[in-house]
Amino acid sequence: MSDGRDSLWFYMDGNAQMKIQFVDLGAQQKRIRDKVEARIKKVLDHGQYIMGPEVAELEAGLAAYAGAKHCISCSSGTDALLMALMAYDIKPGDALITTPFTFIATAEVVALLGATPVFADIDPATFNINPALVSAAADKARGMGLIPRGIIPVDLFGLPADFDGILETARQRGLFVLDDAAQGFGGIYKGKKVGSIGDISATSFFPAKPLGCYGDGGAVFTEDDGLADKMVSIRIHGKGNDKYDNIRVGINGRMDTLQAAIMIEKLAIFEEEIVMRQKVAAAYTEALADVVEVPAVPQGYRSAWAQYSVLSDRRETIMKACQEAGIPIAVYYPKPLHMQTAFKYLGCKPGDFPESQRAAERIFSLPMHPYLKDGEMGYITDTIRRAATRK
Ligand SMILES: Cc1ncc(COP(=O)(O)O)c(C=O)c1O
């Protein structure tokens, strides 16, 4: 995934006029640089690089933002997912139902614990797991001799999953819901912020995410005191009350104090940035809706717009035109998980999840960040319109 620095220059009339970035971390940094530097200096002065006071300060701020009782920060979005599954004692013989149209980490953590990811296809309108297919996936898991334990929906591209349907199936089947909110933090589902829906939410603060740090970072959120206690312990080698009396096997999953300090300043402007992202997305949709399939945002949802992804049968032509115009474009994801080499052992076939396959063949993502200027968006949408309608 892009770290947001893959910038390109393009030239108009022979003059360097604009620099379009897929994710512009520099524009944000310019806004808050003084505050970030002051925060970093404070950490250098107190010297508590591991679990310094900024970690608890950030966690309190994140929990308040999400409306969640507990927030436990950690070293990455992947470790956030891992800590959540470890809190449920996931082990070989267990099955977790998830989407094949996601980043590898969602299912990787399941396999890491020796459990089996069982996929359910996406709803083509939202790219998120289709709740109507979850029960059949749980039956399939049973048929394989596995015990279905939980559902891992993903808020793909920032759009919250269809939680009502997912939670209903979860209740009926006695499954937990772990929201992979790596891309969804900042989103809203029917009045509830992502981070406060389901049993545990896990998010990522990878630099290019809507809320990112300057390195790796992540967090889990839950309302459940028991799960929170377990994840606090798992984050630091399964510690008990005494640091050297470990009561379970855990990981080294702490967030650095320096990252927490930086993120406190980023969180302060996050809501404003999410609102700015809505404007960018709305402008894209208005300019492109008649030439490509633009993303749907169902009633009652707010996307965090981690990506603005569109579909077209003319993807290759459009991407070539964008490349020539110096516009960075990414494809998330060219290969669904069931077709990746790492999951070959699951024995899936290309046609098993036709909606994921179809999306993978036609999808591409445009530059997306809160600081895109009107001129840049006009240049991007003009280029795409020309390529999409060329005879
Ligand atoms: C859907 C999803 N899950 C999990 C992760 C893993 O997050 P991290 O890179 O912070 O480990 C990512 C990161 O790209 C993601 O997009």
The ligand as an SDF file (V2000), in Angstrom:
LIG
                    3D

 16 16  0  0  0  0  0  0  0  0999 V2000
   -8.5480   -3.9780    5.8390 C   0  0  0  0  0  0  0  0  0  0  0  0
   -7.2070   -3.9410    6.5230 C   0  0  0  0  0  0  0  0  0  0  0  0
   -6.9900   -4.7500    7.5800 N   0  0  0  0  0  0  0  0  0  0  0  0
   -5.8240   -4.7470    8.2420 C   0  0  0  0  0  0  0  0  0  0  0  0
   -4.7810   -3.9270    7.8660 C   0  0  0  0  0  0  0  0  0  0  0  0
   -3.4870   -4.0220    8.5970 C   0  0  0  0  0  0  0  0  0  0  0  0
   -3.0770   -2.8240    9.1780 O   0  0  0  0  0  0  0  0  0  0  0  0
   -1.5270   -2.5440    9.4530 P   0  0  0  0  0  0  0  0  0  0  0  0
   -0.8720   -2.2670    8.1440 O   0  0  0  0  0  0  0  0  0  0  0  0
   -1.5520   -1.3490   10.3580 O   0  0  0  0  0  0  0  0  0  0  0  0
   -0.9680   -3.7330   10.1300 O   0  0  0  0  0  0  0  0  0  0  0  0
   -4.9490   -3.0580    6.7720 C   0  0  0  0  0  0  0  0  0  0  0  0
   -3.8410   -2.1750    6.3400 C   0  0  0  0  0  0  0  0  0  0  0  0
   -3.6760   -1.8040    5.2200 O   0  0  0  0  0  0  0  0  0  0  0  0
   -6.1960   -3.0600    6.0850 C   0  0  0  0  0  0  0  0  0  0  0  0
   -6.4030   -2.2660    5.0360 O   0  0  0  0  0  0  0  0  0  0  0  0
  1  2  1  0
  2  3  1  0
  2 15  2  0
  3  4  2  0
  4  5  1  0
  5  6  1  0
  5 12  2  0
  6  7  1  0
  7  8  1  0
  8  9  2  0
  8 10  1  0
  8 11  1  0
 12 13  1  0
 12 15  1  0
 13 14  2  0
 15 16  1  0
M  END
$$$$
